[in-house]
Amino acid sequence: EAGVAQSPRYKIIEKRQSVAFWCNPISGHATLYWYQQILGQGPKLLIQFQNNGVVDDSQLPKDRFSAERLKGVDSTLKIQPAKLEDSAVYLCASSWRGRNEQYFGPGTRLTVT
Amino acid sequence: RKEVEQDPGPFNVPEGATVAFNCTYSNSASQSFFWYRQDCRKEPKLLMSVYSSGNEDGRFTAQLNRASQYISLLIRDSKLSDSATYLCVVNTPDYKYIFGTGTRLKVLA
């Protein structure tokens, strides 16, 4: 079974530029998550989708971050404009339902200079 | 009080040792619990789910204590390859997954 796919794996941008990340969850998984992980910390949930609806985006900085999952399958996360403090690994995860174990993609390592 | 708390370590133990980590959570109505392992510069990988009755997988044993609101992970006969960060995850009543900051383990030869 294919795992969670993410791209790109690495991205370096200058502050105030925009960037987009893509995620394709495990086939059949209804729930999709985007996390931000800063070095030395645990992952922090940014947004959670159930199919194509948003379940929780309380920690998403909505003035600069946006995410969508239009057809209930793959998803994109965008940052515009980026700040230095956005440098982190952005992890996508999926689960069959909202109480089950999550499976993570390899992440996108973002560096903002 | 943080929603999920872990001792960040590092725990430095010799090969063959037994080591235990605890993780406390604040929401007594939390529904499900997990331990994940994260290697340096890699994504978290599910190690095991934690059931009310406890569960064991080879050298790894996980326990849940609802009364005291903590979960534990015991690793017996530590191997060099067990060196990693162990993340505690709690699923709250409103379906949120809350991660601890992780406990770093280093197994020494």
Backbone of each chain as ProteinMPNN parsed JSONL, in Angstrom:
{"seq_chain_A": "EAGVAQSPRYKIIEKRQSVAFWCNPISGHATLYWYQQILGQGPKLLIQFQNNGVVDDSQLPKDRFSAERLKGVDSTLKIQPAKLEDSAVYLCASSWRGRNEQYFGPGTRLTVT", "coords_chain_A": {"N_chain_A": [[0.858, -1.205, 0.0], [0.575, 2.19, -0.884], [2.152, 4.948, 0.747], [1.678, 8.108, 2.474], [2.054, 10.793, 0.34], [4.207, 13.539, -0.298], [5.106, 16.736, -1.617], [7.06, 19.662, -2.434], [10.139, 18.081, -1.272], [12.028, 19.674, -0.137], [12.396, 23.19, 0.346], [13.512, 26.407, -0.317], [13.044, 29.728, 0.352], [12.731, 33.318, 0.064], [11.911, 35.713, 2.606], [8.629, 37.053, 2.62], [7.988, 35.972, 0.175], [5.877, 33.572, -1.586], [4.706, 30.202, -1.057], [3.882, 26.807, -1.821], [2.633, 23.674, -0.744], [2.149, 20.203, -1.358], [-0.001, 17.39, -0.822], [-0.762, 13.959, -0.874], [-2.949, 11.72, 0.428], [-3.109, 8.44, 2.054], [-4.83, 6.015, 0.187], [-8.318, 5.994, 0.529], [-8.359, 7.056, 3.055], [-10.131, 9.188, 5.081], [-9.59, 11.36, 6.657], [-7.444, 14.108, 6.836], [-4.435, 15.739, 7.722], [-2.535, 18.67, 8.388], [0.565, 19.489, 9.687], [2.836, 21.554, 11.531], [6.203, 21.386, 12.264], [8.568, 22.513, 14.346], [12.055, 22.644, 14.912], [13.063, 20.544, 17.508], [10.648, 20.463, 18.751], [7.352, 19.011, 19.248], [5.051, 17.918, 16.645], [2.763, 20.425, 15.521], [-0.639, 20.86, 15.115], [-1.992, 22.277, 12.223], [-4.217, 22.309, 10.469], [-7.137, 20.34, 10.017], [-8.825, 18.102, 7.975], [-11.92, 16.543, 7.201], [-12.858, 14.423, 4.877], [-13.725, 16.694, 2.407], [-14.203, 18.798, 4.061], [-13.47, 21.257, 6.594], [-12.37, 20.417, 9.781], [-10.956, 21.343, 11.962], [-9.268, 24.295, 12.296], [-8.088, 25.932, 14.063], [-5.52, 26.629, 14.86], [-4.304, 27.625, 12.673], [-2.551, 30.154, 11.082], [-4.38, 32.397, 9.767], [-4.081, 34.729, 8.394], [-1.977, 34.431, 6.727], [-1.647, 31.793, 5.988], [-3.162, 29.222, 4.087], [-5.339, 26.516, 3.221], [-6.526, 23.773, 1.272], [-8.767, 21.168, 0.277], [-10.082, 20.098, -2.111], [-11.445, 17.987, -3.555], [-11.7, 16.095, -1.684], [-9.557, 14.412, -1.558], [-6.467, 14.778, -2.389], [-4.41, 17.491, -1.087], [-3.545, 20.977, -0.661], [-1.284, 23.206, 0.9], [-0.739, 26.553, 1.567], [1.489, 29.306, 1.931], [1.549, 32.698, 2.313], [2.297, 36.011, 2.726], [5.548, 34.586, 3.308], [7.235, 34.296, 6.479], [10.208, 34.653, 8.499], [9.939, 33.053, 10.759], [8.423, 30.963, 9.864], [9.988, 28.93, 9.041], [10.402, 25.564, 9.077], [9.451, 22.081, 9.378], [6.944, 20.827, 7.361], [4.426, 18.69, 7.829], [2.343, 16.227, 6.476], [-0.42, 14.216, 7.259], [-2.5, 11.278, 7.375], [-5.55, 9.613, 8.255], [-7.789, 6.836, 8.741], [-10.199, 7.339, 10.014], [-11.244, 9.887, 12.363], [-10.378, 9.027, 14.897], [-8.494, 7.193, 14.677], [-5.159, 5.759, 14.281], [-2.592, 7.831, 12.893], [-0.897, 8.299, 9.789], [2.122, 9.41, 8.529], [3.463, 11.577, 5.996], [6.667, 12.144, 4.3], [7.311, 14.788, 4.754], [7.876, 18.347, 4.215], [10.66, 20.298, 4.124], [11.004, 23.518, 4.989], [12.802, 26.443, 4.437], [13.106, 29.734, 5.3], [14.571, 32.641, 4.249]], "CA_chain_A": [[0.0, 0.0, 0.0], [1.367, 3.409, -0.947], [2.023, 5.798, 1.92], [1.328, 9.501, 2.234], [3.045, 11.437, -0.529], [4.311, 14.983, -0.17], [6.118, 17.408, -2.43], [8.419, 19.168, -2.601], [10.755, 17.63, -0.028], [12.777, 20.797, 0.406], [12.108, 24.449, -0.321], [14.151, 27.579, 0.27], [12.477, 30.955, -0.219], [13.01, 34.533, 0.821], [10.721, 36.219, 3.327], [7.602, 37.759, 1.83], [7.575, 35.184, -0.99], [4.833, 32.594, -1.316], [5.111, 28.813, -1.28], [2.77, 25.857, -1.72], [2.999, 22.278, -0.505], [1.11, 19.287, -1.825], [-0.073, 16.136, -0.087], [-1.725, 12.945, -1.313], [-3.036, 10.779, 1.563], [-3.3, 7.026, 1.762], [-6.114, 5.793, -0.458], [-9.406, 5.595, 1.418], [-8.321, 7.783, 4.321], [-11.035, 10.334, 5.009], [-9.103, 12.491, 7.451], [-6.121, 14.596, 6.422], [-3.92, 16.726, 8.663], [-1.283, 19.378, 8.138], [1.257, 19.859, 10.916], [4.095, 22.292, 11.472], [7.117, 20.927, 13.305], [9.774, 23.319, 14.516], [13.133, 21.833, 15.462], [13.058, 20.354, 18.956], [9.279, 20.455, 19.269], [6.45, 18.048, 18.636], [4.233, 18.5, 15.577], [1.622, 21.249, 15.914], [-1.679, 20.773, 14.09], [-2.423, 23.513, 11.58], [-5.568, 22.151, 9.956], [-7.621, 18.971, 9.876], [-9.959, 17.935, 7.06], [-12.662, 15.291, 7.14], [-13.222, 14.501, 3.452], [-13.287, 18.006, 1.937], [-14.607, 19.817, 5.019], [-12.512, 21.581, 7.649], [-12.8, 20.031, 11.12], [-10.269, 22.197, 12.935], [-8.193, 25.159, 11.777], [-7.943, 26.938, 15.107], [-4.131, 27.058, 15.012], [-3.795, 28.051, 11.367], [-2.469, 31.631, 10.978], [-5.192, 32.565, 8.555], [-3.696, 35.912, 7.629], [-0.93, 34.101, 5.759], [-1.721, 30.381, 5.628], [-4.444, 28.712, 3.604], [-5.271, 25.11, 2.81], [-7.765, 23.277, 0.667], [-8.849, 19.746, -0.084], [-11.29, 20.33, -2.892], [-12.186, 16.783, -3.953], [-11.661, 15.141, -0.589], [-8.423, 13.488, -1.676], [-5.219, 15.472, -2.109], [-4.554, 18.786, -0.422], [-2.434, 21.912, -0.762], [-1.107, 24.193, 1.967], [-0.02, 27.705, 1.014], [1.916, 30.373, 2.819], [1.738, 33.926, 1.547], [3.734, 35.945, 2.484], [6.29, 33.822, 4.307], [8.056, 34.99, 7.459], [11.352, 33.857, 8.941], [9.512, 32.063, 11.758], [7.733, 29.843, 9.214], [10.973, 27.882, 8.769], [9.961, 24.385, 9.823], [9.045, 20.961, 8.538], [5.485, 20.742, 7.228], [4.078, 17.281, 7.729], [0.97, 15.853, 6.159], [-0.752, 12.894, 7.779], [-3.88, 10.878, 7.11], [-6.07, 8.495, 9.03], [-9.037, 6.316, 8.183], [-11.215, 8.188, 10.652], [-10.636, 10.842, 13.276], [-9.884, 8.475, 16.17], [-7.528, 6.131, 14.387], [-3.765, 6.147, 14.17], [-2.257, 8.626, 11.73], [0.303, 7.938, 9.044], [2.735, 10.649, 8.082], [4.324, 11.671, 4.834], [8.065, 12.457, 4.629], [7.449, 16.182, 5.145], [8.573, 19.347, 3.396], [11.503, 21.151, 4.97], [10.971, 24.886, 4.463], [13.72, 27.429, 4.994], [12.8, 31.098, 4.868], [15.778, 33.454, 4.497]], "C_chain_A": [[0.88, 1.236, 0.0], [1.103, 4.241, 0.293], [1.565, 7.186, 1.535], [2.448, 10.143, 1.413], [3.02, 12.94, -0.308], [5.339, 15.505, -1.154], [5.978, 18.91, -2.264], [8.978, 18.663, -1.272], [11.497, 18.764, 0.657], [12.395, 22.055, -0.382], [12.819, 25.56, 0.436], [13.577, 28.799, -0.431], [12.915, 32.138, 0.62], [11.722, 34.989, 1.505], [9.906, 37.099, 2.388], [7.256, 37.037, 0.523], [6.466, 34.224, -0.592], [5.351, 31.197, -1.658], [3.887, 27.925, -1.112], [3.312, 24.454, -1.563], [1.814, 21.397, -0.914], [1.167, 17.978, -1.038], [-1.119, 15.226, -0.709], [-1.805, 11.874, -0.224], [-3.119, 9.332, 1.087], [-4.717, 6.827, 1.216], [-7.161, 5.327, 0.543], [-9.424, 6.308, 2.756], [-9.136, 9.066, 4.204], [-10.464, 11.574, 5.676], [-7.677, 12.842, 7.055], [-5.713, 15.749, 7.338], [-2.69, 17.397, 8.079], [-0.715, 19.797, 9.496], [2.473, 20.723, 10.57], [4.975, 21.769, 12.603], [8.378, 21.782, 13.268], [10.801, 22.467, 15.247], [13.055, 21.768, 16.984], [11.679, 20.336, 19.586], [8.481, 19.327, 18.631], [5.652, 18.712, 17.528], [3.063, 19.294, 16.147], [0.602, 21.229, 14.783], [-2.007, 22.156, 13.543], [-3.878, 23.417, 11.131], [-5.883, 20.681, 9.792], [-8.848, 18.98, 8.983], [-10.613, 16.572, 7.304], [-13.317, 15.316, 5.758], [-12.815, 15.892, 2.943], [-13.727, 19.141, 2.859], [-13.569, 20.029, 6.102], [-13.104, 21.225, 9.008], [-12.213, 20.984, 12.155], [-9.191, 22.984, 12.221], [-7.878, 26.249, 12.787], [-6.505, 27.437, 15.265], [-3.503, 27.462, 13.676], [-3.738, 29.58, 11.333], [-3.129, 32.096, 9.682], [-4.851, 33.826, 7.768], [-2.655, 35.581, 6.571], [-0.984, 32.658, 5.262], [-3.123, 30.063, 5.104], [-4.255, 27.268, 3.176], [-6.595, 24.719, 2.199], [-7.631, 21.795, 0.35], [-10.137, 19.604, -0.891], [-12.088, 19.064, -3.195], [-12.133, 15.712, -2.874], [-10.534, 14.138, -0.691], [-7.146, 14.25, -1.353], [-5.478, 16.899, -1.615], [-3.343, 19.655, -0.713], [-2.475, 22.858, 0.439], [-0.278, 25.328, 1.387], [0.344, 28.691, 2.114], [2.197, 31.61, 1.952], [1.37, 35.138, 2.39], [4.441, 35.2, 3.613], [7.085, 34.75, 5.228], [9.185, 34.057, 7.883], [10.916, 32.737, 9.883], [8.714, 30.906, 11.168], [8.703, 28.72, 8.845], [10.687, 26.69, 9.678], [9.805, 23.236, 8.838], [7.515, 20.912, 8.546], [5.128, 19.297, 6.895], [2.605, 17.13, 7.377], [0.744, 14.45, 6.714], [-2.18, 12.553, 7.381], [-4.266, 9.739, 8.037], [-7.402, 8.074, 8.435], [-10.213, 7.116, 8.715], [-10.514, 9.003, 11.725], [-10.145, 10.306, 14.609], [-8.755, 7.488, 15.94], [-6.105, 6.672, 14.329], [-3.537, 6.902, 12.857], [-0.987, 8.095, 11.088], [0.827, 9.206, 8.38], [3.47, 10.494, 6.761], [5.719, 12.091, 5.26], [8.286, 13.911, 5.023], [8.117, 17.045, 4.092], [9.35, 20.241, 4.343], [11.582, 22.52, 4.324], [11.984, 25.755, 5.204], [13.369, 28.789, 4.408], [13.992, 31.985, 5.229], [15.472, 34.951, 4.398]], "O_chain_A": [[1.823, 1.332, 0.786], [-0.005, 4.252, 0.828], [1.119, 7.418, 0.411], [3.627, 10.046, 1.755], [1.957, 13.541, -0.151], [6.309, 14.824, -1.487], [4.883, 19.394, -1.98], [8.325, 18.817, -0.24], [11.585, 18.809, 1.884], [12.115, 22.007, -1.58], [12.742, 25.647, 1.661], [13.616, 28.897, -1.657], [13.406, 31.982, 1.738], [10.613, 34.699, 1.056], [10.43, 37.779, 1.504], [6.324, 37.445, -0.17], [6.152, 34.077, 0.589], [6.293, 31.032, -2.433], [2.97, 28.248, -0.356], [4.319, 24.089, -2.169], [0.653, 21.796, -0.827], [2.24, 17.521, -0.642], [-2.224, 15.662, -1.032], [-0.816, 11.184, 0.022], [-3.187, 9.047, -0.109], [-5.677, 7.403, 1.727], [-6.931, 4.391, 1.309], [-10.387, 6.187, 3.513], [-8.872, 9.915, 3.352], [-10.805, 12.699, 5.313], [-6.815, 11.969, 6.953], [-6.522, 16.611, 7.681], [-1.904, 16.773, 7.366], [-1.41, 20.375, 10.332], [3.046, 20.632, 9.485], [4.55, 21.715, 13.757], [9.139, 21.771, 12.3], [10.446, 21.659, 16.105], [12.989, 22.794, 17.661], [11.546, 20.21, 20.803], [8.878, 18.762, 17.611], [5.579, 19.939, 17.47], [2.448, 18.888, 17.132], [0.926, 21.54, 13.636], [-2.266, 23.09, 14.302], [-4.673, 24.324, 11.376], [-5.009, 19.875, 9.47], [-9.785, 19.75, 9.192], [-9.935, 15.582, 7.577], [-14.211, 16.121, 5.498], [-11.638, 16.238, 3.043], [-13.639, 20.311, 2.489], [-12.866, 19.095, 6.488], [-14.199, 21.67, 9.352], [-12.889, 21.381, 13.104], [-8.296, 22.402, 11.606], [-7.458, 27.347, 12.425], [-6.289, 28.547, 15.751], [-2.286, 27.62, 13.586], [-4.759, 30.239, 11.531], [-2.486, 32.171, 8.635], [-5.272, 33.984, 6.622], [-2.461, 36.347, 5.626], [-0.417, 32.345, 4.216], [-4.125, 30.566, 5.61], [-3.154, 26.85, 2.815], [-7.647, 25.253, 2.551], [-6.534, 21.262, 0.183], [-11.137, 19.066, -0.415], [-13.315, 19.084, -3.093], [-12.48, 14.557, -3.12], [-10.541, 13.123, 0.006], [-6.77, 14.364, -0.186], [-6.584, 17.43, -1.711], [-2.252, 19.149, -0.979], [-3.539, 23.249, 0.919], [0.769, 25.092, 0.784], [-0.391, 28.878, 3.084], [2.975, 31.563, 0.999], [0.199, 35.28, 2.744], [3.967, 35.194, 4.749], [7.539, 35.822, 4.828], [9.134, 32.847, 7.663], [11.438, 31.624, 9.827], [8.362, 29.969, 11.884], [8.272, 27.664, 8.382], [10.729, 26.807, 10.902], [10.0, 23.395, 7.633], [6.883, 20.95, 9.602], [5.477, 18.768, 5.84], [1.743, 17.823, 7.917], [1.631, 13.599, 6.64], [-2.976, 13.444, 7.085], [-3.415, 9.002, 8.534], [-8.057, 8.837, 7.725], [-11.104, 7.517, 7.966], [-9.32, 8.825, 11.964], [-9.551, 11.054, 15.385], [-8.136, 7.004, 16.888], [-5.882, 7.882, 14.327], [-4.199, 6.646, 11.851], [-0.122, 7.522, 11.751], [0.081, 9.963, 7.759], [4.019, 9.438, 6.449], [5.951, 12.366, 6.437], [9.337, 14.245, 5.571], [8.82, 16.557, 3.207], [8.784, 20.86, 5.243], [12.153, 22.674, 3.245], [12.013, 25.791, 6.434], [13.338, 28.973, 3.191], [14.373, 32.065, 6.397], [16.366, 35.778, 4.577]]}, "seq_chain_B": "RKEVEQDPGPFNVPEGATVAFNCTYSNSASQSFFWYRQDCRKEPKLLMSVYSSGNEDGRFTAQLNRASQYISLLIRDSKLSDSATYLCVVNTPDYKYIFGTGTRLKVLA", "coords_chain_B": {"N_chain_B": [[-1.031, 24.48, 32.651], [0.353, 22.195, 30.36], [-1.288, 20.514, 27.634], [-0.383, 17.986, 26.904], [2.332, 16.414, 28.307], [5.778, 15.682, 28.317], [8.878, 14.359, 29.486], [11.674, 15.823, 28.201], [14.167, 14.636, 28.07], [17.714, 14.276, 27.309], [17.535, 10.67, 27.507], [20.062, 8.673, 28.306], [21.128, 5.507, 27.837], [22.65, 2.297, 28.466], [23.264, -0.321, 26.066], [20.981, -3.028, 26.17], [19.726, -2.285, 28.455], [16.771, -1.515, 30.42], [14.287, 0.84, 29.827], [12.039, 3.473, 30.69], [9.398, 5.63, 29.752], [7.267, 8.312, 30.646], [4.142, 9.976, 30.057], [2.068, 12.655, 30.548], [-1.351, 13.753, 30.533], [-3.838, 16.319, 30.189], [-6.605, 16.428, 29.738], [-9.159, 14.714, 30.982], [-11.099, 13.343, 29.631], [-10.04, 12.336, 27.357], [-9.683, 10.249, 24.48], [-8.222, 8.349, 22.868], [-4.897, 6.98, 22.545], [-1.448, 7.161, 21.7], [1.846, 6.006, 20.882], [4.508, 7.359, 19.103], [7.4, 7.04, 17.066], [10.2, 8.975, 16.24], [12.766, 9.427, 14.079], [15.88, 11.184, 13.585], [15.409, 13.941, 11.524], [13.384, 12.722, 10.119], [10.004, 11.569, 9.388], [7.367, 11.206, 11.887], [6.661, 7.901, 13.016], [4.207, 5.442, 13.568], [4.416, 3.729, 16.57], [3.05, 2.241, 18.576], [-0.389, 1.739, 19.474], [-2.178, 2.665, 22.437], [-3.89, 0.836, 24.69], [-6.636, 0.488, 27.011], [-6.277, -1.795, 28.498], [-3.632, -2.137, 28.354], [-0.793, -2.896, 26.27], [1.442, -5.018, 24.436], [4.322, -5.332, 22.438], [6.582, -7.228, 21.334], [9.613, -6.129, 22.506], [8.543, -3.886, 23.551], [6.3, -2.222, 25.705], [3.221, -0.774, 26.412], [1.302, 1.257, 28.584], [-1.734, 2.436, 30.046], [-2.917, 4.755, 32.349], [-5.689, 5.803, 33.518], [-6.738, 6.978, 35.805], [-4.67, 8.467, 36.935], [-4.008, 9.87, 34.772], [-1.955, 9.348, 32.791], [0.255, 7.975, 30.313], [2.463, 5.293, 29.558], [5.61, 4.08, 28.325], [7.519, 1.278, 27.949], [10.682, 0.034, 27.31], [12.381, -2.834, 26.77], [15.568, -4.526, 27.011], [17.276, -2.744, 25.445], [18.242, -1.622, 22.204], [20.81, -0.394, 19.989], [19.566, 0.64, 17.781], [17.219, 1.597, 18.772], [17.526, 4.195, 19.434], [16.172, 7.328, 19.28], [13.558, 9.829, 19.001], [10.751, 9.749, 21.08], [7.407, 10.168, 20.745], [4.532, 11.156, 22.417], [1.062, 10.866, 21.933], [-2.147, 12.216, 22.167], [-5.588, 11.786, 21.782], [-8.216, 13.936, 21.781], [-11.551, 14.562, 23.178], [-12.825, 16.133, 21.244], [-11.798, 15.236, 18.875], [-9.201, 16.074, 18.348], [-5.719, 15.698, 17.767], [-3.148, 15.749, 19.993], [0.195, 16.387, 20.333], [2.97, 15.47, 22.339], [6.121, 17.004, 23.268], [8.09, 15.227, 22.886], [10.42, 12.645, 23.83], [13.803, 12.223, 24.043], [15.802, 9.463, 23.289], [18.871, 7.861, 23.765], [20.733, 5.171, 23.009], [23.523, 3.603, 24.206], [26.571, 2.097, 23.129]], "CA_chain_B": [[-0.548, 23.12, 32.418], [0.275, 21.785, 28.965], [-2.243, 19.441, 27.399], [0.371, 16.738, 26.912], [3.681, 16.721, 28.786], [6.776, 14.617, 28.337], [10.232, 14.72, 29.857], [12.389, 15.852, 26.923], [15.408, 13.867, 28.136], [17.804, 12.926, 26.756], [17.79, 9.497, 28.314], [21.22, 7.933, 27.777], [21.128, 4.207, 28.508], [23.515, 1.312, 27.789], [22.6, -1.44, 25.373], [20.492, -4.091, 27.04], [19.015, -1.722, 29.609], [15.336, -1.257, 30.337], [14.026, 2.27, 30.015], [10.611, 3.779, 30.684], [9.003, 7.026, 29.597], [5.892, 8.64, 30.986], [3.535, 11.112, 29.37], [0.839, 13.021, 31.246], [-2.292, 14.529, 29.723], [-4.676, 17.132, 31.086], [-8.036, 16.237, 29.503], [-9.519, 13.389, 31.495], [-12.03, 12.689, 28.7], [-9.311, 11.942, 26.138], [-10.258, 9.002, 23.988], [-7.259, 7.349, 22.406], [-3.53, 7.334, 22.897], [-0.498, 6.505, 20.811], [3.268, 6.338, 20.906], [5.161, 7.434, 17.809], [8.854, 7.144, 17.088], [10.685, 9.871, 15.196], [14.208, 9.469, 13.893], [16.365, 12.516, 13.228], [15.1, 14.439, 10.187], [12.401, 11.847, 9.487], [8.655, 11.776, 9.876], [6.961, 10.294, 12.954], [6.075, 6.615, 12.608], [3.453, 4.832, 14.656], [5.063, 2.634, 17.29], [1.941, 1.43, 19.05], [-1.546, 2.34, 20.12], [-2.207, 2.333, 23.858], [-5.233, 0.433, 25.051], [-6.902, 0.525, 28.451], [-5.755, -3.02, 29.116], [-2.198, -2.2, 28.098], [-0.442, -3.782, 25.172], [2.851, -5.368, 24.346], [4.762, -5.706, 21.098], [7.99, -7.575, 21.447], [10.314, -5.522, 23.651], [7.85, -2.644, 23.892], [5.044, -2.348, 26.444], [2.562, 0.506, 26.674], [0.263, 1.198, 29.609], [-2.568, 3.626, 30.228], [-3.453, 4.924, 33.694], [-6.687, 6.885, 33.385], [-6.943, 7.643, 37.098], [-3.602, 9.444, 37.106], [-3.895, 10.569, 33.489], [-0.672, 9.242, 32.096], [0.569, 6.752, 29.585], [3.88, 4.969, 29.705], [6.234, 3.208, 27.339], [8.655, 0.55, 28.516], [11.491, -0.649, 26.307], [13.293, -3.811, 27.398], [16.712, -4.979, 26.211], [17.469, -1.657, 24.476], [19.184, -1.783, 21.092], [21.318, 0.87, 19.432], [18.588, 1.121, 16.808], [16.087, 2.224, 19.465], [17.838, 5.615, 19.611], [15.198, 8.121, 18.528], [12.66, 10.603, 19.857], [9.469, 9.061, 21.251], [6.348, 11.161, 20.862], [3.261, 10.733, 22.99], [-0.039, 11.537, 21.233], [-3.429, 12.042, 22.835], [-6.737, 12.184, 20.97], [-9.145, 14.532, 22.734], [-12.957, 14.292, 22.855], [-13.227, 16.832, 20.02], [-11.078, 14.638, 17.745], [-7.897, 16.692, 18.098], [-4.524, 14.973, 18.165], [-2.187, 16.621, 20.651], [1.495, 15.745, 20.462], [3.961, 15.948, 23.292], [7.335, 17.517, 22.633], [8.971, 14.101, 22.604], [11.5, 12.263, 24.746], [14.939, 11.698, 23.271], [16.499, 8.301, 23.828], [20.123, 7.493, 23.127], [21.242, 3.902, 23.518], [24.982, 3.654, 24.059], [27.25, 0.794, 22.994]], "C_chain_B": [[-0.7, 22.768, 30.949], [-0.701, 20.629, 28.83], [-1.581, 18.066, 27.435], [1.805, 17.076, 27.295], [4.556, 15.487, 28.798], [8.093, 15.187, 28.848], [11.061, 14.701, 28.574], [13.659, 15.013, 26.897], [16.608, 14.768, 27.863], [18.016, 11.855, 27.823], [18.947, 8.752, 27.619], [21.315, 6.615, 28.539], [22.062, 3.262, 27.763], [22.672, 0.273, 27.07], [22.169, -2.488, 26.375], [19.695, -3.588, 28.231], [17.516, -1.665, 29.339], [15.104, 0.212, 30.642], [12.529, 2.519, 29.913], [10.397, 5.278, 30.553], [7.558, 7.177, 30.036], [5.442, 9.855, 30.203], [2.233, 11.419, 30.109], [-0.043, 13.867, 30.337], [-3.304, 15.187, 30.647], [-6.178, 16.867, 30.925], [-8.442, 14.827, 29.887], [-10.46, 12.635, 30.562], [-11.35, 12.266, 27.4], [-9.641, 10.507, 25.775], [-9.24, 7.939, 23.583], [-5.849, 7.918, 22.507], [-2.571, 6.527, 22.036], [0.919, 6.875, 21.212], [3.783, 6.299, 19.47], [6.662, 7.521, 18.042], [9.257, 8.081, 15.952], [12.207, 9.857, 15.187], [14.594, 10.863, 13.403], [16.062, 12.836, 11.766], [14.18, 13.492, 9.398], [11.019, 12.16, 10.045], [8.353, 10.85, 11.046], [6.354, 9.022, 12.373], [5.392, 6.001, 13.816], [4.239, 3.675, 15.262], [3.996, 1.682, 17.826], [0.807, 2.292, 19.584], [-1.537, 1.894, 21.581], [-3.638, 2.04, 24.248], [-5.397, 0.449, 26.563], [-6.296, -0.665, 29.181], [-4.244, -3.126, 28.988], [-1.925, -3.087, 26.895], [1.061, -3.911, 25.04], [3.157, -5.763, 22.912], [6.257, -5.969, 21.168], [8.606, -6.97, 22.695], [9.611, -4.268, 24.179], [6.525, -2.938, 24.593], [4.495, -0.96, 26.721], [1.452, 0.298, 27.685], [-0.476, 2.521, 29.652], [-3.069, 3.641, 31.663], [-4.401, 6.112, 33.655], [-6.845, 7.654, 34.69], [-5.907, 8.745, 37.312], [-3.297, 10.211, 35.827], [-2.473, 10.563, 32.947], [-0.614, 7.94, 31.318], [2.074, 6.524, 29.705], [4.323, 4.057, 28.564], [7.463, 2.591, 27.977], [9.379, -0.139, 27.375], [12.468, -1.552, 27.049], [14.427, -4.139, 26.441], [17.01, -3.974, 25.094], [18.531, -2.0, 23.441], [19.659, -0.414, 20.645], [20.283, 1.495, 18.508], [17.34, 1.722, 17.462], [16.324, 3.717, 19.687], [16.959, 6.44, 18.688], [14.494, 9.036, 19.518], [11.316, 9.911, 19.889], [8.406, 10.101, 21.603], [5.08, 10.519, 21.416], [2.15, 11.522, 22.304], [-1.354, 11.194, 21.923], [-4.531, 12.56, 21.924], [-7.84, 12.657, 21.911], [-10.601, 14.273, 22.316], [-13.439, 14.993, 21.582], [-12.344, 16.44, 18.832], [-9.751, 15.314, 17.422], [-6.794, 15.759, 18.554], [-3.542, 15.98, 18.744], [-0.893, 15.842, 20.856], [2.26, 16.326, 21.636], [5.191, 16.418, 22.545], [8.331, 16.41, 22.321], [10.019, 13.896, 23.677], [12.613, 11.656, 23.911], [15.601, 10.546, 24.008], [17.77, 8.064, 23.033], [20.618, 6.217, 23.794], [22.723, 3.833, 23.175], [25.574, 2.258, 24.0], [28.13, 0.497, 24.194]], "O_chain_B": [[-1.75, 23.009, 30.354], [-0.919, 19.865, 29.77], [-2.158, 17.103, 27.939], [2.426, 17.936, 26.67], [4.147, 14.406, 29.223], [8.381, 16.369, 28.658], [11.145, 13.662, 27.92], [14.178, 14.708, 25.823], [16.528, 15.958, 28.167], [18.592, 12.103, 28.882], [18.809, 8.273, 26.494], [21.554, 6.608, 29.747], [22.249, 3.406, 26.555], [21.52, 0.027, 27.424], [22.898, -2.801, 27.316], [19.061, -4.373, 28.936], [17.061, -1.752, 28.199], [15.659, 0.757, 31.596], [11.833, 1.857, 29.143], [11.11, 6.083, 31.153], [6.733, 6.289, 29.825], [6.255, 10.658, 29.745], [1.39, 10.537, 30.275], [0.45, 14.602, 29.482], [-3.593, 14.691, 31.736], [-6.942, 17.06, 31.871], [-8.107, 13.863, 29.198], [-10.606, 11.419, 30.683], [-12.025, 11.879, 26.445], [-9.85, 9.661, 26.645], [-9.39, 6.766, 23.924], [-5.632, 9.129, 22.548], [-2.835, 5.376, 21.689], [1.158, 7.927, 21.806], [3.534, 5.351, 18.725], [7.125, 8.009, 19.073], [8.727, 7.994, 14.845], [12.85, 10.229, 16.168], [13.768, 11.614, 12.885], [16.427, 12.071, 10.873], [14.203, 13.47, 8.167], [10.868, 12.896, 11.02], [9.004, 9.816, 11.196], [5.632, 9.056, 11.377], [5.914, 6.029, 14.931], [4.67, 2.762, 14.558], [4.032, 0.479, 17.568], [1.01, 3.404, 20.072], [-0.954, 0.863, 21.918], [-4.504, 2.909, 24.145], [-4.414, 0.427, 27.303], [-5.862, -0.557, 30.327], [-3.642, -4.091, 29.458], [-2.745, -3.937, 26.546], [1.832, -3.05, 25.465], [2.365, -6.438, 22.255], [7.077, -5.056, 21.075], [8.175, -7.26, 23.812], [10.059, -3.667, 25.156], [5.738, -3.775, 24.15], [5.208, -0.081, 27.203], [0.747, -0.71, 27.652], [0.075, 3.577, 29.34], [-3.595, 2.637, 32.142], [-3.984, 7.267, 33.745], [-7.066, 8.865, 34.67], [-6.23, 9.823, 37.81], [-2.436, 11.091, 35.806], [-1.875, 11.606, 32.683], [-1.311, 6.967, 31.606], [2.844, 7.458, 29.927], [3.518, 3.369, 27.936], [8.337, 3.295, 28.482], [8.756, -0.822, 26.562], [13.277, -1.087, 27.852], [14.277, -4.045, 25.223], [16.992, -4.337, 23.917], [19.569, -2.584, 23.753], [19.001, 0.597, 20.888], [20.137, 2.716, 18.454], [16.497, 2.295, 16.772], [15.404, 4.43, 20.09], [16.993, 6.275, 17.469], [14.789, 9.026, 20.713], [10.791, 9.525, 18.845], [8.497, 10.805, 22.609], [4.627, 9.478, 20.94], [2.286, 12.73, 22.112], [-1.632, 10.032, 22.222], [-4.417, 13.647, 21.359], [-8.339, 11.889, 22.734], [-10.845, 13.81, 21.202], [-14.353, 14.508, 20.916], [-12.167, 17.222, 17.898], [-9.228, 15.141, 16.321], [-6.907, 15.107, 19.592], [-3.152, 16.94, 18.079], [-0.886, 14.776, 21.472], [2.204, 17.529, 21.895], [5.292, 16.249, 21.33], [9.297, 16.62, 21.587], [10.449, 14.838, 24.343], [12.399, 10.699, 23.168], [15.916, 10.644, 25.194], [17.762, 8.064, 21.802], [20.887, 6.193, 24.995], [23.122, 3.981, 22.02], [25.147, 1.353, 24.717], [28.771, -0.552, 24.245]]}, "name": "protein", "num_of_chains": 2, "seq": "EAGVAQSPRYKIIEKRQSVAFWCNPISGHATLYWYQQILGQGPKLLIQFQNNGVVDDSQLPKDRFSAERLKGVDSTLKIQPAKLEDSAVYLCASSWRGRNEQYFGPGTRLTVTRKEVEQDPGPFNVPEGATVAFNCTYSNSASQSFFWYRQDCRKEPKLLMSVYSSGNEDGRFTAQLNRASQYISLLIRDSKLSDSATYLCVVNTPDYKYIFGTGTRLKVLA"}
